[in-house]
Amino acid sequence: MNIARIFAHRVELPLVEGSYKWSGGKSVSVFDSTIVGVETACGLVGYGEVCPLGPFYLPAYADGVRAGLKEIGPHLIGLNPLELSKLNQRMDAALKGHPYVKAGIDIACWDLLGQATGLPVCVLMGGRFGDHVRLYRAISQQPPDEMARNVARYRDQGYTRFQLRVGGDPDQDIERIHQVRACLRPTDRLVADANTGWTQHEAQRVVRAVRDVDVYIEQPCLTYEECLAVRRQTDHPFILDENVDSLEMLLRAKADLAMDVVNLKISKLGGLTKTKQVRDLCVSMGIAMTLEDSWGGDITTAAIAHLAHSTPEELRFTSTDFNSYVTVSNASGAPQREHGFMKASTEPGLGITPRSDVIGPRVLDIGGKP
């Protein structure tokens, strides 16, 4: 089996709530997602999806996915897509950095591996742990009372984990945390995620002001060193996200006792192969994880579900179902939310089929006739 063609589609994903806002006044109303297809000479096709959270979040942007695929794709024609380590080594040799560009190809090759073996991706990644995967709901940054109402509404839909977008004005953020926590049950989990938005002194002020509140603090500042300083001044459970973008950073953070939970995003790390490597190391070290991606639709949600479902439950802090945030379904067979949980498909591969009427014509075709 070898790769005969790599192609891509561009799909816009409007948000159910109209817009999504987080620290620093950043917001998005329509996401630009790239569906990546890897076709073999024997006719099998695997799919992946890459959807950056705008160009002002991580070093990634939607047009960069497609430009990077043009650069890297020709180097992969003729390779065996089932030899995932060799494939990733070739991608890293052909294009230094830019892990998000490689993620869609890697996910598509896991989909192919599942189809070729007749097994779901989660089984290939280690096995299916538990009956389902617990989800969190991200709460877009709004005035405190509005965010509290949104949390109450999603709690009634079955969610028990909430990721509150803070990282704005510290006084408002303190009020956001207090108001939202007040409307939750004691067993619910609340994460105040600043997405790097506070300066160190602002973060220190916020964590002191919510000292008696049951809340996790996630990625308060831009740099690792600033986050570590805040971590050492608070006894709140602490989560790192944006700073942990490699195996090396995970090991450094573990050595520094810099976090209690780590957020692993598939495209940030370069695909399922490298995320699995980091995930497995977290399991061996006893580090709990949020397993997700930057954003996406049905195909991304399917990849998240398989990664999460193949992770031991005691270290699976939470995951998310991005396909419930958007108004467009780009594939059938993807996991659907049920009372705050989702399940990975039991079908071979990712268990999804792209909707041809939604993904439209190819915007990129490498290795075969357009």
C-alpha positions in Angstrom: 0.0 0.0 0.0 1.3 3.4 -0.9 0.2 7.0 -1.1 -1.0 8.0 -4.6 -2.6 11.4 -3.8 -3.0 14.0 -1.1 -5.8 16.5 -1.5 -7.7 19.1 0.5 -11.0 20.9 0.8 -11.8 24.2 2.5 -14.9 24.3 4.7 -16.3 27.3 6.7 -17.7 26.5 10.1 -20.1 29.2 11.5 -20.6 29.1 15.2 -23.9 28.2 16.8 -23.6 31.1 19.3 -22.6 33.6 16.6 -19.1 34.3 17.9 -16.5 33.0 20.3 -14.5 35.4 22.4 -11.5 35.0 24.6 -8.6 36.9 26.1 -7.2 40.1 24.6 -10.4 40.9 22.8 -9.9 38.1 20.3 -13.0 36.6 18.7 -14.0 34.4 15.8 -17.5 34.0 14.2 -16.6 31.6 11.3 -13.8 29.0 11.4 -11.8 28.2 8.3 -11.2 24.4 8.3 -9.1 22.3 6.0 -10.2 18.7 5.3 -7.2 16.6 4.3 -7.6 13.4 2.2 -4.9 10.8 1.7 -5.6 8.3 -1.1 -3.8 5.1 -1.7 -3.0 3.3 -5.0 -5.5 0.6 -4.0 -8.3 3.1 -3.6 -8.6 3.5 0.2 -9.0 7.1 1.3 -8.4 8.4 4.9 -9.4 11.8 6.2 -8.1 14.4 8.7 -9.0 17.9 9.6 -7.1 21.0 10.7 -8.8 24.1 12.0 -6.6 26.7 13.7 -8.3 29.0 16.3 -7.4 32.1 14.2 -3.9 33.4 13.4 -3.7 35.2 16.7 -3.9 32.2 19.0 -1.1 29.7 18.3 1.5 30.0 15.5 -0.9 28.5 13.0 -3.4 29.9 10.4 -5.8 28.4 8.0 -4.1 29.4 4.7 -0.9 28.1 6.2 -2.3 24.6 6.4 -3.0 24.6 2.7 0.3 26.3 1.8 2.2 23.8 3.9 0.4 20.8 2.3 1.6 22.0 -1.1 5.2 22.1 0.2 5.1 18.7 2.0 2.7 16.7 -0.1 5.0 15.8 -3.0 7.6 14.3 -0.5 5.0 11.8 0.7 3.8 10.3 -2.6 4.8 6.6 -2.8 5.2 6.2 1.0 3.3 3.5 2.9 0.7 5.5 4.9 0.6 2.7 7.5 4.2 3.2 8.5 3.4 6.2 10.7 6.8 6.8 12.3 8.5 6.7 8.9 5.8 9.0 7.5 6.3 11.6 10.4 10.0 11.4 10.0 9.7 12.2 6.3 7.3 15.1 7.0 9.7 16.6 9.6 12.6 16.3 7.2 10.6 18.0 4.4 9.3 20.9 6.5 10.9 22.1 9.7 8.4 23.0 12.4 4.8 23.9 11.4 3.3 20.8 13.3 -0.2 21.9 12.5 0.4 21.4 8.8 1.3 17.8 9.3 -1.5 17.0 11.7 -4.2 16.5 9.0 -2.0 14.1 7.0 -1.1 12.1 10.1 -4.8 11.8 11.2 -5.8 10.7 7.7 -3.2 8.0 7.8 -4.5 6.7 11.2 -7.9 6.6 9.5 -6.4 4.5 6.7 -4.7 2.2 9.2 -8.0 1.6 10.8 -9.7 0.9 7.5 -6.9 -1.4 6.4 -7.1 -3.5 9.6 -10.8 -3.3 10.2 -10.3 -1.7 13.6 -11.3 1.6 15.2 -8.5 4.1 15.7 -9.0 4.0 19.5 -8.3 0.3 19.5 -5.2 0.8 17.5 -4.1 3.6 19.9 -4.3 1.3 23.0 -7.8 0.2 23.6 -11.2 1.6 24.5 -11.3 2.7 28.2 -14.8 3.1 29.7 -18.2 3.5 28.1 -17.9 7.1 27.1 -15.8 10.3 27.3 -16.7 13.2 29.6 -16.9 16.6 27.8 -16.3 20.2 28.9 -18.1 23.2 27.6 -16.1 26.3 26.7 -17.8 29.5 27.8 -17.1 32.5 25.5 -16.0 35.6 27.3 -19.0 37.8 28.2 -20.1 40.0 31.2 -20.1 37.9 34.4 -23.9 37.5 34.7 -24.2 36.4 31.1 -21.5 33.8 31.4 -23.2 32.5 34.6 -26.4 32.1 32.6 -24.7 30.3 29.8 -23.0 27.9 32.3 -26.4 27.1 33.9 -27.9 26.4 30.5 -25.2 24.0 29.5 -25.3 22.3 32.9 -28.9 21.6 32.2 -27.8 19.8 29.0 -25.6 17.4 31.0 -22.2 19.1 31.1 -20.3 18.9 34.4 -17.0 20.5 33.2 -16.8 24.1 32.2 -13.9 26.1 30.7 -14.4 29.7 31.5 -12.8 32.2 29.1 -11.1 34.8 31.3 -7.8 36.6 30.8 -9.4 40.0 30.4 -9.8 42.7 33.0 -8.8 41.1 36.4 -11.7 42.7 38.3 -14.3 41.3 35.8 -12.5 38.0 35.7 -12.7 37.7 39.5 -16.4 38.4 39.4 -16.8 35.9 36.5 -15.2 33.1 38.5 -17.3 33.9 41.6 -20.6 34.1 39.8 -20.1 31.0 37.7 -18.9 28.9 40.6 -21.9 30.0 42.6 -24.3 28.4 40.1 -22.6 25.1 39.9 -23.0 21.9 41.9 -20.1 20.9 44.3 -19.2 18.0 42.0 -18.9 20.2 38.9 -15.5 21.2 37.7 -14.7 24.8 36.8 -11.6 25.9 34.9 -10.6 29.5 34.6 -8.7 29.6 31.3 -6.9 32.8 30.7 -5.3 31.6 27.3 -2.1 33.5 28.2 -4.1 36.8 28.7 -3.0 38.0 32.1 0.3 39.6 33.0 2.1 38.0 35.9 1.0 40.6 38.5 -2.7 40.4 37.2 -2.6 36.6 37.5 -1.3 36.8 41.0 -4.0 39.2 42.0 -6.8 37.0 40.5 -5.6 33.8 42.2 -5.4 35.5 45.6 -8.9 37.0 45.1 -10.4 33.5 44.3 -8.3 31.7 46.9 -11.5 30.2 48.6 -13.2 29.2 45.3 -13.1 25.7 43.9 -11.5 26.4 40.5 -8.7 25.2 38.3 -6.3 27.9 36.9 -5.3 27.3 33.2 -2.4 29.0 31.3 -2.6 32.4 33.1 0.3 34.1 31.3 2.2 34.1 28.0 5.5 32.5 29.0 6.3 29.3 30.8 8.3 31.1 33.4 5.5 33.5 34.3 3.0 30.6 34.6 5.5 28.7 36.8 5.8 31.8 39.1 2.0 32.0 39.5 1.8 28.2 40.0 4.2 28.5 42.9 2.1 31.2 44.6 -1.3 29.4 44.5 -2.7 26.1 45.8 -5.4 25.9 43.1 -5.1 23.0 40.7 -3.0 24.2 37.7 -3.3 23.4 34.0 -0.8 24.2 31.3 -1.8 24.4 27.6 -0.2 26.7 25.1 3.4 26.3 26.5 3.4 22.5 26.3 3.9 22.1 22.5 6.5 19.3 22.6 7.7 16.3 24.5 10.6 18.3 25.7 8.3 21.0 27.3 6.2 18.3 28.9 9.3 16.8 30.6 10.5 20.2 31.7 7.1 21.0 33.2 7.0 17.7 35.0 10.4 18.2 36.5 9.4 21.7 37.7 6.0 20.4 39.1 4.5 23.1 36.9 1.0 21.6 36.5 -1.5 19.1 37.7 -3.2 18.7 34.3 -1.9 19.3 30.8 -4.0 20.2 27.8 -2.9 18.2 24.7 -4.1 19.6 21.3 -3.7 17.3 18.4 -2.7 19.9 15.8 -0.4 21.8 18.2 1.7 18.6 18.6 1.6 17.6 14.9 -1.0 14.8 14.7 -2.3 11.7 16.5 1.1 9.9 16.3 3.0 12.6 18.3 0.1 13.3 20.6 -0.1 9.6 21.4 3.6 9.7 22.3 3.0 12.6 24.7 -0.2 11.0 26.0 1.5 7.7 26.8 4.3 9.5 28.6 1.7 11.4 30.7 0.0 8.1 31.6 3.4 6.6 32.7 4.0 9.7 34.9 0.5 10.0 36.2 -0.4 13.4 34.7 -4.1 14.0 34.0 -5.0 15.4 30.6 -7.5 17.4 28.6 -7.5 15.8 25.2 -8.7 18.0 22.3 -7.6 20.2 19.5 -7.6 24.0 18.6 -11.0 23.7 16.8 -12.7 21.8 14.1 -15.9 20.0 13.0 -17.0 16.4 12.8 -13.6 14.9 11.6 -11.7 16.7 14.4 -14.3 15.6 16.9 -13.9 12.0 15.8 -10.1 12.2 16.1 -10.4 13.7 19.6 -12.9 11.0 20.6 -10.6 8.2 19.6 -7.6 9.8 21.3 -9.6 10.3 24.5 -11.4 7.0 24.5 -8.0 5.2 24.3 -6.7 7.1 27.4 -7.2 5.5 30.9 -10.2 7.1 32.6 -8.4 8.1 35.8 -6.1 10.4 33.8 -8.7 11.7 31.3 -9.7 15.0 32.9 -11.9 16.0 30.0 -12.4 16.5 26.2 -14.6 18.5 23.9 -17.1 18.0 21.1 -16.3 20.8 18.7 -19.0 19.7 16.2 -21.7 20.8 18.7 -20.3 24.4 18.6 -20.8 24.9 14.8 -23.8 25.0 12.5 -22.2 22.9 9.7 -21.7 19.1 9.7 -18.8 18.2 7.4 -19.0 14.4 7.9 -21.4 11.6 8.9 -20.6 9.1 11.6 -18.9 11.5 14.0 -19.6 11.3 17.7 -22.6 13.2 19.0 -23.0 14.7 22.5 -25.3 12.7 24.8 -25.9 14.4 28.2 -22.3 15.8 28.5 -20.5 12.7 27.1 -19.5 11.3 23.7 -18.3 7.9 22.4 -15.7 7.1 19.7 -17.1 5.1 16.8 -16.8 1.4 16.7 -16.4 1.4 12.9 -13.0 1.0 11.2 -10.7 4.0 11.2 -12.2 7.2 12.5 -15.7 6.0 11.5 -16.6 9.1 9.5 -17.5 9.8 5.9 -17.1 13.4 4.6 -20.3 15.0 3.2 -19.5 15.8 -0.4 -22.2 18.4 -0.6 -20.7 20.3 2.3 -16.9 20.1 1.7 -17.2 21.2 -1.9 -14.5 20.9 -4.6 -10.9 20.2 -3.9 -8.7 23.3 -3.4 -5.5 21.2 -3.5 -4.6 18.0 -5.3 -1.1 16.5 -5.2 0.1 13.3 -7.0 -2.9 12.7 -9.2 -5.1 14.3 -11.8 -7.3 17.1 -10.4 
